[in-house]
Amino acid sequence: RRYDYVIHLVTAANGAEKFYTLQQAEGADGTESARHESPDQARDMDMKTQQAWMGAKNHHIVSNAGKDFAQKREEVKNIIRRIIGDRVQEERSARLVCEFISRDDMKR
């Protein structure tokens, strides 16, 4: 067992498409990008990554559903707080699966 915990942030290309760009954050001129994948490629890579970790004991998936990035970041912080035994700001924990992944795809 190599990892005690896995926290997977679902790509913005799935559920927060308007925020998925190839331009660098922080107002860069866009000449270099942290991303090179199209939204479809990003969703495919995201699905494969989730599938690779499906058997992990402590696999947390943080979706984009119904939240902005600040709320997504807060969810990650709460997961970490639970892991280290710190007080959680908002008690809300669920195992989420992206809508575009069918149960059959997860079994492959």
N, C-alpha and C positions, 0 to 999 in steps of 0.2 A: 504494500500500500504506500503510494508516494505522496498523496495529498490528503490532508485531513478535511479540508473544505474546498468547495468549488463555488464561486459566485459568478454566474453567467449573466451579463447584461445583454439583452436581446438587441440586435442591430436596429438602428433608427429606420432602416429600410423596411422594417416590419412594424407597422403601427405608428410610426412617427416620420413618415416619408417626407413631409415638407422640410424636415431638418436634416435629411440625408443629402449631403453635397460632397463634391470632390474637392472643395476648397478647404484650406486649412482653417482651423478655428483661430480666434484672437485677431481677426481682421487682416490676416496676411494677404498678399496680393494674388494668391492662387497659383503661383508658378510651381509650387511644390505642394503635394497633398499627402496626408496620412492615409488616404483611401485611393484605391485604384480600381475598385470593383463597381460594376453597375449595381443598381438596387437588386435586380434579380440574382446576380452573382453573390451579393452580400447575403441575401435571404438563404440561398443554397448553402453557403459556407456556414451560416449561423445554424441551420438545421443539422448539418453534419457535425458541428461542434457539440450541439446539444445531445445528439445521438451518441457521440463518443463518450459522454459523461453520464448517460442515463443510469448506469449501474452504481455510480458513486454514492456512498452512504450519506454524505452531507452536501448534496448538490442543490444549490439555490438558483432559481431562474428569476431574473428581474425583467418583467415585460414592460412594454410601453403603454399598455392598455389603461386609459383613463388617467394618465398622469403626465406632467411635464417633466423636464429633465431634473429640476430641483427636487421634485417628489421622488423621482427614480433614485437620485443620489441619496436622499434621506432613507429610502428603503434599504439601500446597500449599507448605509451606516447603521441602521437598526439590526440588520443581519449580523454585522460585525460586533455590535454591542451584545447581542445574544451569545455569540460565540465566546466572547471574553468574559461574559457574566456581568456586564454592565447594565445599568437601567435603560430600558428601551423607551423612547419618546412616545411612540404610538404602537401599541401592540397589534400587529397585523402580520400574520405569516401564512403563506399559502404556497403550495407547489404549483407553478403555472406552466402550461405548455402552450406554445404558439399555436394559433388557430390554423396556420397553414401546414402543420405537421399532423398527418393522420396517424392513428394508432398503428396501422399496418407499417407505415414508414419507420416508426420508432422500433419496431420489432426486428427490422433488418439489420 
